[in-house]
Amino acid sequence: MTPLDMISPDSAQHYREAVGATVDRLAARIAAADLPTTSTPAAELHRRVGAVDLDAPAIGTDRALAELDELFVQEAVWFHTPGYLAHLNCPVALPAVAAEAVLAAVNPSVDTWDQSRIGTDIERHVVDWLARRIGFAAGDGVFTSGGSQSNLQALLLAREAATDPTGIEATGTSATLDTLALFATAETHFSVKKSARLLGLPDAAVVDVRTDPAGRMLPAALAQAIADARAAGRTPMAVVATAGTTDRGVIDPLAPIADVCDLEGVWLHVDAAYGCGLLVSPTRRHLLDGIERARSVTADLHKSFFQPVSSSVLVVRDPADLRRASWHADYLNPEDAAEPNQVDKSLQTTRRFDALKLWATLRASGADAIGTAFDAVIDLAAVTHALVQAHPDLELVAPTQLSTVLFRWQPAGVTDDEADAMVAPLRAALLAEGRVLIAKTVIAGRPCNKLTLLNPATTLEQVQASLDHVVATAEGLRRATTPTTTTGANR
């Protein structure tokens, strides 16, 4: 039997050699990667994985790591290549990647002080910095696994506030779950409705607020929706405004929405998972004006802060709000403990020290560098919009304030139905080829394709080449699916 190969003082040299060899192989792959992925058929990938017998005799650390390179890395999706234009996946900052390696080897958990010590201080310092960037003078928060968990925890805190039996909230009374109302829009991230279900709210609890033609929440419609809910005997629990919708990349009017929430005494949560990079933008910070009036904010650093997955934060304006979900266990965070145990603030117990990655990035490059990189992809998206509008075979579906591009292939003579039918096959054909990756979605009831630009190194010429390839692929698909007419002369 091969013994378990573990990090220890005795294995330090083997650690250096094994990880060094892995990094060398990765560096070679990164240097050679010029396409987002390969054209290996999905069936072949399934076969390769299924062929590995995990109960077979062990092959040792060095061979296993070399096998990972051949099995996974050579077939990976590379978000740093110019042809990756699909989802909200970003290329990552090098200092953060190095910090990730530190985390993997040291393996801290920042739920309790005695498992992390100075790691707790570093996370709290990073959270304090982010809270000040939002505009919270004395805010608090906690790192989470992603925007979905950050939104879930924010809405849990809002639910606890709305059902507080002490009646200290602005409503003056506590409410039951079946009377709570949560206000969002059709553009709000799906995790909000999912969170409502996880929190025991009825399906009807989530009220869709009308939007303007660009997909942004209408403050007047929000005020009316809240008034209607109260008239029906329901208790407004929270309003979820979005700073960067997933598809359209637009920002709800935060200050006017905050005006409504202040007037009505309703918890305002801002989901800035996508748009949080604007917090450090040298030129566009004003787009988030009003976010400082929120009661809670989601920021996904693994989107527009260029951090490796996972790295998300829930930040609250009032630190007391985090205590609404606190739970004490004698073996973790006894109520009389003097040390700062962060499991008091978190839905998780064992929790990664993801703050170290942003710390390393800020120390290495500074906040302005992150903001400038995010500005670059927004600038690129604006020029790409112009490219799409000028292209005879493409139609721009909707504007954006961030870095998405919604479009359809629809040259002259192609009907709406034909263009609709091309959206999914076009994405699938490009994915199978592996040269240019795009996404698909639905806007105003009609399918369309989507680019999400998050690589500040991508050039306009590269985007133009990708769009040309998308058009050529669509034309090829149309020819392959259009029946030919046989004439008498050819019989």
C-alpha positions as CSV (number, residue, x, y, z in Angstrom):
1,M,0.0,0.0,0.0
2,T,1.3,3.5,-0.9
3,P,1.3,5.7,2.2
4,L,-0.6,9.0,2.1
5,D,1.7,11.7,0.9
6,M,1.2,14.6,3.3
7,I,2.9,18.0,3.8
8,S,5.2,17.8,6.8
9,P,8.7,19.0,7.8
10,D,10.0,15.7,6.3
11,S,8.2,16.2,3.0
12,A,9.1,19.8,2.4
13,Q,11.6,19.0,-0.3
14,H,9.2,16.7,-2.1
15,Y,6.6,19.5,-1.8
16,R,9.0,21.9,-3.5
17,E,9.7,19.4,-6.3
18,A,6.1,18.2,-6.9
19,V,4.5,21.7,-6.8
20,G,7.4,23.1,-8.8
21,A,7.0,20.5,-11.6
22,T,3.2,21.2,-11.6
23,V,3.8,25.0,-11.9
24,D,6.3,24.4,-14.7
25,R,3.7,22.3,-16.6
26,L,1.0,24.9,-16.0
27,A,3.2,27.8,-17.1
28,A,3.9,25.9,-20.4
29,R,0.2,25.4,-20.9
30,I,-0.6,29.1,-20.2
31,A,2.1,30.2,-22.6
32,A,0.8,28.0,-25.4
33,A,-2.9,28.7,-24.8
34,D,-4.3,30.8,-27.7
35,L,-7.8,29.3,-27.7
36,P,-10.3,29.2,-24.8
37,T,-10.7,25.4,-25.0
38,T,-10.2,22.4,-27.3
39,S,-12.4,20.7,-29.8
40,T,-12.4,17.3,-28.1
41,P,-15.9,15.9,-28.3
42,A,-17.8,15.8,-25.0
43,A,-18.3,12.1,-25.4
44,E,-14.5,11.6,-25.5
45,L,-14.1,13.7,-22.3
46,H,-16.8,11.6,-20.6
47,R,-15.0,8.4,-21.8
48,R,-11.6,9.5,-20.5
49,V,-12.9,10.4,-17.0
50,G,-14.9,7.2,-16.8
51,A,-12.0,5.1,-17.8
52,V,-10.1,6.1,-14.6
53,D,-10.5,3.5,-11.9
54,L,-10.3,5.3,-8.6
55,D,-9.9,2.0,-6.8
56,A,-6.9,0.9,-8.9
57,P,-3.5,0.7,-7.4
58,A,-2.0,4.1,-6.5
59,I,0.4,5.6,-9.0
60,G,2.2,8.1,-6.6
61,T,2.1,11.8,-6.3
62,D,4.4,12.7,-9.2
63,R,2.6,10.5,-11.8
64,A,-0.8,11.6,-10.5
65,L,0.0,15.3,-10.9
66,A,1.4,14.6,-14.4
67,E,-1.8,12.8,-15.2
68,L,-3.8,15.8,-14.0
69,D,-2.0,17.9,-16.6
70,E,-3.0,15.5,-19.4
71,L,-6.5,14.7,-18.2
72,F,-7.7,18.1,-17.0
73,V,-5.3,21.0,-17.8
74,Q,-4.9,20.3,-21.5
75,E,-8.8,20.3,-21.8
76,A,-9.4,23.2,-19.5
77,V,-11.3,26.4,-20.3
78,W,-8.9,29.3,-20.4
79,F,-10.6,32.6,-19.4
80,H,-7.5,34.7,-20.2
81,T,-7.6,34.0,-23.9
82,P,-9.3,36.5,-26.2
83,G,-11.7,34.0,-27.6
84,Y,-13.4,33.5,-24.2
85,L,-16.4,35.8,-24.3
86,A,-19.1,33.8,-22.6
87,H,-19.7,34.2,-18.9
88,L,-18.7,36.3,-15.9
89,N,-15.4,34.5,-15.5
90,C,-12.3,36.7,-15.3
91,P,-8.6,36.2,-15.9
92,V,-6.9,36.3,-12.5
93,A,-4.3,38.5,-10.9
94,L,-1.0,36.7,-10.4
95,P,-0.4,37.8,-6.8
96,A,-3.8,36.3,-5.9
97,V,-2.9,33.0,-7.6
98,A,0.3,32.9,-5.6
99,A,-1.7,33.6,-2.4
100,E,-4.0,30.7,-3.4
101,A,-1.1,28.4,-3.4
102,V,-0.2,29.6,0.1
103,L,-3.8,28.9,1.3
104,A,-3.7,25.4,-0.1
105,A,-0.5,24.5,1.7
106,V,-1.2,26.2,5.0
107,N,-4.9,25.2,4.9
108,P,-6.2,27.7,7.5
109,S,-9.9,28.1,8.4
110,V,-11.0,31.5,9.4
111,D,-14.1,30.5,11.4
112,T,-12.3,30.7,14.7
113,W,-9.3,32.7,16.0
114,D,-7.4,29.6,17.1
115,Q,-7.5,28.2,13.6
116,S,-6.3,31.3,11.8
117,R,-5.0,33.9,14.3
118,I,-3.5,36.7,12.2
119,G,-5.6,35.5,9.3
120,T,-8.7,36.7,11.2
121,D,-7.1,40.1,11.5
122,I,-6.2,40.2,7.8
123,E,-9.8,39.3,6.7
124,R,-11.3,41.9,9.0
125,H,-8.9,44.5,7.7
126,V,-9.8,43.7,4.1
127,V,-13.6,43.8,5.0
128,D,-13.1,47.2,6.7
129,W,-11.4,48.5,3.6
130,L,-14.2,47.3,1.3
131,A,-16.8,48.7,3.6
132,R,-15.2,52.1,3.4
133,R,-15.0,51.9,-0.4
134,I,-18.8,51.3,-0.3
135,G,-19.3,54.3,2.0
136,F,-20.1,52.5,5.2
137,A,-18.3,54.5,7.9
138,A,-18.4,51.6,10.4
139,G,-19.5,48.6,8.4
140,D,-18.7,44.9,8.8
141,G,-19.0,41.8,6.7
142,V,-17.7,38.3,6.0
143,F,-16.3,36.5,3.0
144,T,-18.5,33.9,1.4
145,S,-18.3,31.3,-1.3
146,G,-20.0,33.5,-4.0
147,G,-22.7,36.0,-4.8
148,S,-25.5,33.4,-4.3
149,Q,-24.4,32.8,-0.7
150,S,-23.9,36.5,0.0
151,N,-27.4,37.2,-1.3
152,L,-28.9,34.4,0.8
153,Q,-27.2,35.6,3.9
154,A,-28.3,39.2,3.3
155,L,-31.9,38.1,2.8
156,L,-31.7,35.9,5.9
157,L,-30.7,39.0,7.9
158,A,-33.5,41.0,6.4
159,R,-36.0,38.2,7.2
160,E,-34.8,38.2,10.8
161,A,-35.2,41.9,11.0
162,A,-38.7,41.8,9.6
163,T,-39.8,39.0,11.9
164,D,-38.1,40.4,15.0
165,P,-40.5,39.7,17.9
166,T,-39.2,42.7,19.8
167,G,-40.9,45.0,17.2
168,I,-37.9,47.4,17.1
169,E,-38.0,47.7,13.3
170,A,-39.5,50.7,11.5
171,T,-42.8,48.8,10.9
172,G,-43.4,48.7,14.6
173,T,-44.6,45.1,14.5
174,S,-43.1,41.7,13.6
175,A,-44.4,39.6,10.7
176,T,-44.9,36.0,9.9
177,L,-43.2,34.3,6.9
178,D,-46.3,33.9,4.9
179,T,-47.0,37.7,4.9
180,L,-43.5,38.9,3.9
181,A,-42.9,40.5,0.6
182,L,-39.5,40.8,-1.2
183,F,-39.2,43.3,-4.1
184,A,-36.9,42.7,-7.1
185,T,-37.1,42.8,-10.9
186,A,-37.1,40.3,-13.7
187,E,-33.5,41.2,-14.2
188,T,-32.5,40.3,-10.6
189,H,-30.1,37.4,-10.2
190,F,-31.9,34.0,-9.9
191,S,-30.3,33.5,-6.5
192,V,-32.8,36.0,-5.0
193,K,-35.9,33.9,-5.8
194,K,-34.0,30.7,-4.8
195,S,-33.0,32.3,-1.5
196,A,-36.6,33.2,-0.8
197,R,-37.5,29.6,-1.2
198,L,-34.7,28.4,1.0
199,L,-35.8,31.0,3.7
200,G,-39.2,29.4,3.8
201,L,-41.0,32.2,2.0
202,P,-44.0,31.4,-0.3
203,D,-43.4,31.7,-4.1
204,A,-45.7,34.7,-4.1
205,A,-43.4,36.5,-1.7
206,V,-41.1,37.8,-4.5
207,V,-42.8,40.8,-6.2
208,D,-41.5,41.7,-9.7
209,V,-41.1,45.4,-9.9
210,R,-41.4,47.0,-13.4
211,T,-38.3,48.2,-15.2
212,D,-37.5,50.8,-17.8
213,P,-36.7,49.8,-21.4
214,A,-33.1,49.2,-20.4
215,G,-34.0,46.8,-17.6
216,R,-33.5,49.0,-14.6
217,M,-35.9,49.1,-11.7
218,L,-38.4,52.0,-11.8
219,P,-38.4,53.7,-8.3
220,A,-42.0,54.9,-8.8
221,A,-43.1,51.4,-9.6
222,L,-41.2,50.2,-6.5
223,A,-43.1,52.7,-4.3
224,Q,-46.4,51.5,-5.8
225,A,-45.5,47.8,-5.4
226,I,-44.7,48.4,-1.7
227,A,-48.0,50.4,-1.2
228,D,-50.0,47.6,-2.9
229,A,-48.3,45.0,-0.7
230,R,-49.1,46.9,2.5
231,A,-52.7,47.4,1.4
232,A,-52.9,43.6,0.9
233,G,-51.8,43.0,4.5
234,R,-48.2,42.1,3.6
235,T,-45.0,43.2,5.3
236,P,-42.2,44.5,3.0
237,M,-39.1,42.5,4.0
238,A,-36.4,43.8,1.6
239,V,-35.8,45.5,-1.7
240,V,-33.0,44.0,-3.9
241,A,-31.4,46.5,-6.3
242,T,-28.8,45.3,-8.7
243,A,-25.6,47.0,-9.6
244,G,-24.8,45.2,-12.7
245,T,-27.4,42.7,-14.0
246,T,-26.0,39.5,-15.3
247,D,-27.4,39.8,-18.8
248,R,-27.8,43.5,-19.6
249,G,-25.0,44.8,-17.3
250,V,-27.1,47.7,-16.1
251,I,-27.3,49.4,-12.7
252,D,-30.6,50.1,-11.0
253,P,-31.0,53.8,-9.9
254,L,-29.6,53.3,-6.4
255,A,-30.2,56.7,-4.9
256,P,-33.9,57.0,-5.9
257,I,-34.5,53.4,-4.8
258,A,-32.8,54.2,-1.4
259,D,-35.2,57.2,-1.1
260,V,-38.2,54.8,-1.4
261,C,-36.6,52.4,1.1
262,D,-35.9,55.1,3.6
263,L,-39.4,56.5,3.3
264,E,-40.9,53.0,3.7
265,G,-38.5,51.7,6.3
266,V,-37.6,48.7,4.2
267,W,-34.2,46.9,4.1
268,L,-32.2,47.7,0.9
269,H,-29.9,45.1,-0.4
270,V,-27.6,45.9,-3.3
271,D,-26.4,43.0,-5.3
272,A,-23.2,44.4,-6.8
273,A,-21.7,41.0,-7.6
274,Y,-20.8,42.2,-11.1
275,G,-20.6,45.9,-10.7
276,C,-18.4,45.9,-7.5
277,G,-15.3,46.7,-9.6
278,L,-16.8,50.2,-10.0
279,L,-15.9,50.8,-6.3
280,V,-12.3,51.2,-7.3
281,S,-12.8,52.7,-10.8
282,P,-10.9,55.9,-11.4
283,T,-13.6,57.1,-13.8
284,R,-16.9,55.4,-13.1
285,R,-17.3,55.3,-9.3
286,H,-20.3,57.7,-9.6
287,L,-22.4,54.9,-11.2
288,L,-22.7,53.4,-7.7
289,D,-23.8,56.6,-6.1
290,G,-26.4,55.7,-3.5
291,I,-24.9,52.3,-2.6
292,E,-23.7,53.7,0.7
293,R,-27.4,54.0,1.7
294,A,-27.9,50.2,1.4
295,R,-28.2,48.1,4.5
296,S,-26.3,45.2,2.9
297,V,-24.2,44.8,-0.2
298,T,-22.9,41.8,-2.2
299,A,-19.5,42.1,-3.9
300,D,-18.1,39.3,-6.0
301,L,-14.4,39.8,-6.2
302,H,-14.0,36.8,-8.5
303,K,-15.7,38.8,-11.2
304,S,-14.6,42.4,-11.5
305,F,-11.8,42.4,-9.0
306,F,-10.0,39.6,-11.0
307,Q,-9.7,37.2,-8.1
308,P,-9.6,33.4,-8.3
309,V,-12.8,31.6,-7.4
310,S,-14.0,31.7,-4.8
311,S,-14.0,35.3,-3.4
312,S,-17.2,37.0,-2.5
313,V,-18.1,39.3,0.4
314,L,-21.3,40.3,2.2
315,V,-20.9,43.8,3.7
316,V,-23.4,45.4,6.1
317,R,-23.7,49.0,7.1
318,D,-24.6,48.2,10.7
319,P,-22.4,45.5,12.3
320,A,-25.3,44.6,14.6
321,D,-27.2,43.2,11.7
322,L,-24.7,40.4,11.3
323,R,-25.6,39.2,14.8
324,R,-29.1,38.5,13.7
325,A,-28.0,35.1,12.4
326,S,-25.4,34.3,15.1
327,W,-25.3,30.9,16.6
328,H,-23.1,29.8,19.5
329,A,-21.5,26.5,20.2
330,D,-19.3,25.9,23.2
331,Y,-16.6,24.2,21.2
332,L,-16.3,27.0,18.7
333,N,-17.5,30.4,19.8
334,P,-18.8,30.4,23.4
335,E,-20.6,33.5,24.3
336,D,-17.9,34.5,26.9
337,A,-15.0,34.1,24.4
338,A,-12.7,37.1,24.2
339,E,-11.2,36.2,20.8
340,P,-12.8,37.4,17.6
341,N,-14.4,34.2,16.3
342,Q,-15.8,34.9,12.8
343,V,-18.2,32.0,12.8
344,D,-20.4,34.5,14.7
345,K,-20.8,36.3,11.3
346,S,-20.9,33.4,8.8
347,L,-23.3,30.8,7.5
348,Q,-20.3,28.5,7.1
349,T,-18.2,26.9,9.8
350,T,-15.0,25.8,8.1
351,R,-14.2,28.7,5.7
352,R,-11.5,29.5,3.3
353,F,-9.1,32.4,3.9
354,D,-10.1,34.0,0.6
355,A,-9.3,37.5,1.9
356,L,-5.6,36.8,1.5
357,K,-5.9,36.8,-2.3
358,L,-7.3,40.3,-2.4
359,W,-4.8,41.4,0.2
360,A,-1.9,40.2,-2.0
361,T,-3.4,41.9,-5.0
362,L,-3.9,45.2,-3.3
363,R,-0.4,45.2,-1.8
364,A,1.2,44.2,-5.2
365,S,-0.8,46.4,-7.6
366,G,-3.1,48.7,-5.7
367,A,-6.8,49.4,-6.0
368,D,-6.4,51.8,-8.9
369,A,-4.9,49.1,-11.0
370,I,-8.0,46.9,-10.4
371,G,-10.3,49.7,-11.2
372,T,-8.4,50.6,-14.3
373,A,-8.6,47.1,-15.6
374,F,-12.3,47.0,-15.0
375,D,-12.6,50.4,-16.8
376,A,-10.7,48.8,-19.8
377,V,-13.3,46.1,-20.3
378,I,-16.2,48.5,-20.0
379,D,-14.5,50.7,-22.6
380,L,-14.0,47.7,-24.8
381,A,-17.7,46.8,-24.5
382,A,-18.7,50.3,-25.6
383,V,-16.6,50.0,-28.8
384,T,-17.8,46.5,-29.4
385,H,-21.4,47.8,-29.3
386,A,-20.5,50.1,-32.1
387,L,-19.0,47.2,-34.0
388,V,-22.1,45.2,-33.7
389,Q,-24.4,48.1,-34.7
390,A,-22.3,48.7,-37.8
391,H,-22.1,45.0,-38.8
392,P,-24.6,44.2,-41.6
393,D,-25.3,40.7,-40.3
394,L,-25.6,41.5,-36.5
395,E,-28.2,43.2,-34.4
396,L,-27.5,44.9,-31.1
397,V,-30.2,43.7,-28.7
398,A,-29.8,46.1,-25.7
399,P,-27.3,48.6,-24.3
400,T,-25.2,48.1,-21.2
401,Q,-23.4,50.1,-18.5
402,L,-20.8,47.4,-17.9
403,S,-19.2,44.9,-20.2
404,T,-21.8,42.7,-21.7
405,V,-22.8,42.7,-25.4
406,L,-26.2,41.3,-26.3
407,F,-26.6,40.5,-30.0
408,R,-28.3,38.4,-32.6
409,W,-27.2,37.1,-35.9
410,Q,-29.8,38.4,-38.3
411,P,-28.7,39.5,-41.8
412,A,-31.2,40.9,-44.3
413,G,-33.7,38.3,-45.4
414,V,-33.5,36.3,-42.1
415,T,-36.8,36.3,-40.2
416,D,-37.2,36.8,-36.5
417,D,-38.1,33.1,-36.1
418,E,-35.1,32.0,-38.1
419,A,-32.8,34.2,-36.0
420,D,-34.4,32.9,-32.8
421,A,-33.8,29.3,-34.0
422,M,-30.1,30.1,-34.7
423,V,-29.2,31.3,-31.2
424,A,-28.7,27.9,-29.4
425,P,-27.1,26.0,-32.4
426,L,-24.7,28.9,-32.9
427,R,-23.5,28.7,-29.3
428,A,-23.3,24.9,-29.4
429,A,-21.3,24.9,-32.6
430,L,-18.8,27.4,-31.3
431,L,-18.4,25.5,-28.0
432,A,-17.8,22.3,-29.9
433,E,-15.1,23.9,-32.0
434,G,-13.4,25.6,-29.0
435,R,-12.2,28.7,-30.9
436,V,-14.6,31.4,-29.7
437,L,-17.0,30.8,-26.7
438,I,-20.2,32.9,-26.3
439,A,-23.3,32.6,-24.2
440,K,-27.0,32.6,-24.8
441,T,-29.9,34.2,-22.9
442,V,-33.4,35.6,-23.3
443,I,-34.2,39.3,-23.4
444,A,-37.8,40.5,-23.6
445,G,-39.0,37.1,-24.4
446,R,-36.6,36.5,-27.3
447,P,-33.4,34.5,-27.3
448,C,-30.1,36.1,-28.1
449,N,-26.3,35.6,-27.8
450,K,-24.1,37.3,-25.3
451,L,-20.5,38.3,-24.9
452,T,-19.2,39.1,-21.5
453,L,-15.9,41.0,-21.7
454,L,-13.8,40.7,-18.6
455,N,-10.2,40.4,-20.0
456,P,-8.5,43.9,-19.9
457,A,-5.8,42.5,-22.3
458,T,-8.3,41.7,-25.1
459,T,-8.0,44.1,-28.0
460,L,-10.7,45.5,-30.3
461,E,-9.1,43.7,-33.2
462,Q,-9.4,40.4,-31.4
463,V,-13.1,41.1,-30.7
464,Q,-13.6,42.0,-34.3
465,A,-12.0,38.7,-35.4
466,S,-14.2,36.8,-33.0
467,L,-17.4,38.5,-34.2
468,D,-16.3,37.7,-37.8
469,H,-15.9,34.1,-36.9
470,V,-19.3,34.0,-35.1
471,V,-20.9,35.4,-38.3
472,A,-19.1,32.9,-40.5
473,T,-20.2,30.0,-38.2
474,A,-23.8,31.2,-38.3
475,E,-23.7,31.4,-42.1
476,G,-22.3,27.9,-42.3
477,L,-25.0,26.6,-40.0
478,R,-27.7,28.2,-42.1
479,R,-26.3,26.7,-45.4
480,A,-26.2,23.3,-43.7
481,T,-29.8,23.5,-42.6
482,T,-31.3,25.2,-45.7
483,P,-32.8,22.7,-48.1
484,T,-31.5,23.0,-51.7
485,T,-33.8,23.1,-54.7
486,T,-33.2,20.7,-57.5
487,T,-33.8,22.1,-60.9
488,G,-34.7,20.2,-64.1
489,A,-31.3,21.0,-65.6
490,N,-29.6,19.1,-62.8
491,R,-31.7,16.0,-62.9
